[in-house]
Amino acid sequence: MSPQGIAQVLRHLPAVNDPNLIVGTETHDDAGVYRLTDDIALVQTLDFFPPVVDDPFVYGQIAAANALSDVYAMGGTPKTALNLVGYPDDKLDLEWLGQILAGGAERCAAAKTTLVGGHTVRDAEIKFGLSVTGIVHPQRVITNAAAKPGDLLVLTKPLGTGFVTTANKKGECPAELYAAACASMVRLNDVGRDAMLAAGVSCATDVTGFALAGHGLEMAIGSKVTLRIDLAHVPLLPGVEAIARPPYLNRASKTNRAYVQDQLRIEGTPDSSRLECVFDPQTSGGLLVCVRPEKADDFLKHVRAGGATGSSMIGEVLPAGPHALILRA
């Protein structure tokens, strides 16, 4: 669903007045956070989607990593997970489903997260994901609405997975690029979470279906600031520029661009492929993190040493201006 559609639906939800609800739906954050005690809060999220790659095991890995990422983005530690499955068992062999579940279980094990069950329904289309519960200290919650002017912006994974998965469905994605995208989508964002906690970060979000532009806009609006992103510094999957164009733009690229248009200023004349990547919907993307300048170098060293070698400093947080999001060529 588009960002505009989600906002329209959320308007119908009743207001929540529970004093223990630390993070709800107001800022479109990555997960809900609910205080249990003075020292423990629950972080709750769920996500599922149809296959984005051909290999069922890898698809399961990607879907699980994507769901776990929401907990990491809040500074939390995932503890338990439930499988969510839609599967046309009247049309397809169950072997494929077994491989999907095995891939998801492998990522949960890597995240030291216990699978405690799940739910399966017959569906016309395959869908898989997780409902994840994590924990975080109530005073150490990281939200998407706490950016401060002067913060530097770091992105921990390269962009371009939407173009790759679309091109792959057409049989037109270079093998090396496809392999790089799969490796990126499978990788957990735990190293980013660890680096955020070490640096005392208070604001972050993971970059998924609304693309870097859409999630960046939500961060800017929620924090009442302006985000300026330097397009030349945004990390891209190697070689993705060649397919960052029609016919590999999917529908979400268009809706993501429309979502930010009224709050967007473009400075200079950007490379068209690089600009398209900012609107490209990501699957199991990286973390967009606001880091104080004196902590930025150490943060980058931490995440790169942990395997997030594509991490890059991509911009800064400015005081609120006429536009919430600036893309600079």
KAKA-V342115 format. One record per residue. N is the residue number from 0. RES is the residue in one letter. BURIAL is b if it has 9 or more other ideal C-beta (glycine too) atoms within 8 Angstrom, else e. Layout:
n: (N | N)
res: (RES | RES)
burial: (BURIAL | BURIAL)
//
This chain:
n: (0 | 1 | 2 | 3 | 4 | 5 | 6 | 7 | 8 | 9 | 10 | 11 | 12 | 13 | 14 | 15 | 16 | 17 | 18 | 19 | 20 | 21 | 22 | 23 | 24 | 25 | 26 | 27 | 28 | 29 | 30 | 31 | 32 | 33 | 34 | 35 | 36 | 37 | 38 | 39 | 40 | 41 | 42 | 43 | 44 | 45 | 46 | 47 | 48 | 49 | 50 | 51 | 52 | 53 | 54 | 55 | 56 | 57 | 58 | 59 | 60 | 61 | 62 | 63 | 64 | 65 | 66 | 67 | 68 | 69 | 70 | 71 | 72 | 73 | 74 | 75 | 76 | 77 | 78 | 79 | 80 | 81 | 82 | 83 | 84 | 85 | 86 | 87 | 88 | 89 | 90 | 91 | 92 | 93 | 94 | 95 | 96 | 97 | 98 | 99 | 100 | 101 | 102 | 103 | 104 | 105 | 106 | 107 | 108 | 109 | 110 | 111 | 112 | 113 | 114 | 115 | 116 | 117 | 118 | 119 | 120 | 121 | 122 | 123 | 124 | 125 | 126 | 127 | 128 | 129 | 130 | 131 | 132 | 133 | 134 | 135 | 136 | 137 | 138 | 139 | 140 | 141 | 142 | 143 | 144 | 145 | 146 | 147 | 148 | 149 | 150 | 151 | 152 | 153 | 154 | 155 | 156 | 157 | 158 | 159 | 160 | 161 | 162 | 163 | 164 | 165 | 166 | 167 | 168 | 169 | 170 | 171 | 172 | 173 | 174 | 175 | 176 | 177 | 178 | 179 | 180 | 181 | 182 | 183 | 184 | 185 | 186 | 187 | 188 | 189 | 190 | 191 | 192 | 193 | 194 | 195 | 196 | 197 | 198 | 199 | 200 | 201 | 202 | 203 | 204 | 205 | 206 | 207 | 208 | 209 | 210 | 211 | 212 | 213 | 214 | 215 | 216 | 217 | 218 | 219 | 220 | 221 | 222 | 223 | 224 | 225 | 226 | 227 | 228 | 229 | 230 | 231 | 232 | 233 | 234 | 235 | 236 | 237 | 238 | 239 | 240 | 241 | 242 | 243 | 244 | 245 | 246 | 247 | 248 | 249 | 250 | 251 | 252 | 253 | 254 | 255 | 256 | 257 | 258 | 259 | 260 | 261 | 262 | 263 | 264 | 265 | 266 | 267 | 268 | 269 | 270 | 271 | 272 | 273 | 274 | 275 | 276 | 277 | 278 | 279 | 280 | 281 | 282 | 283 | 284 | 285 | 286 | 287 | 288 | 289 | 290 | 291 | 292 | 293 | 294 | 295 | 296 | 297 | 298 | 299 | 300 | 301 | 302 | 303 | 304 | 305 | 306 | 307 | 308 | 309 | 310 | 311 | 312 | 313 | 314 | 315 | 316 | 317 | 318 | 319 | 320 | 321 | 322 | 323 | 324 | 325 | 326 | 327 | 328)
res: (M | S | P | Q | G | I | A | Q | V | L | R | H | L | P | A | V | N | D | P | N | L | I | V | G | T | E | T | H | D | D | A | G | V | Y | R | L | T | D | D | I | A | L | V | Q | T | L | D | F | F | P | P | V | V | D | D | P | F | V | Y | G | Q | I | A | A | A | N | A | L | S | D | V | Y | A | M | G | G | T | P | K | T | A | L | N | L | V | G | Y | P | D | D | K | L | D | L | E | W | L | G | Q | I | L | A | G | G | A | E | R | C | A | A | A | K | T | T | L | V | G | G | H | T | V | R | D | A | E | I | K | F | G | L | S | V | T | G | I | V | H | P | Q | R | V | I | T | N | A | A | A | K | P | G | D | L | L | V | L | T | K | P | L | G | T | G | F | V | T | T | A | N | K | K | G | E | C | P | A | E | L | Y | A | A | A | C | A | S | M | V | R | L | N | D | V | G | R | D | A | M | L | A | A | G | V | S | C | A | T | D | V | T | G | F | A | L | A | G | H | G | L | E | M | A | I | G | S | K | V | T | L | R | I | D | L | A | H | V | P | L | L | P | G | V | E | A | I | A | R | P | P | Y | L | N | R | A | S | K | T | N | R | A | Y | V | Q | D | Q | L | R | I | E | G | T | P | D | S | S | R | L | E | C | V | F | D | P | Q | T | S | G | G | L | L | V | C | V | R | P | E | K | A | D | D | F | L | K | H | V | R | A | G | G | A | T | G | S | S | M | I | G | E | V | L | P | A | G | P | H | A | L | I | L | R | A)
burial: (e | b | b | b | e | b | b | e | b | e | e | e | e | e | e | e | e | e | e | e | b | b | b | e | e | e | b | b | b | b | b | b | b | b | b | e | e | e | e | b | b | b | b | b | b | b | b | b | b | e | e | b | b | e | e | b | b | b | b | b | b | b | b | b | b | b | b | b | b | b | b | b | b | b | b | b | e | b | e | b | b | b | b | b | b | b | b | b | e | e | e | b | e | e | e | b | b | e | b | b | b | b | b | b | b | b | b | b | e | e | b | e | b | e | b | e | e | e | e | e | e | e | b | e | e | b | b | b | b | b | b | b | b | b | b | b | e | b | e | e | b | b | b | b | b | b | b | b | e | e | b | b | b | b | b | b | b | b | b | b | b | b | b | b | b | b | b | b | e | b | e | e | b | e | e | e | b | b | e | b | b | b | e | b | b | b | b | b | b | e | b | b | b | b | b | b | b | b | b | e | b | e | b | b | b | b | b | b | e | b | b | b | b | b | b | b | b | b | b | b | b | b | b | e | b | b | b | b | b | b | b | e | b | b | b | b | b | e | b | b | b | e | b | b | e | e | e | b | b | e | e | b | b | e | b | b | b | b | b | b | e | e | b | b | e | b | e | e | e | b | e | e | b | b | b | b | b | b | b | b | b | b | b | b | b | b | b | b | b | b | b | b | e | e | b | b | e | b | b | b | e | b | b | b | e | b | e | b | e | b | b | b | b | b | b | b | b | b | e | e | e | e | b | b | b | b | b | b | b)
//
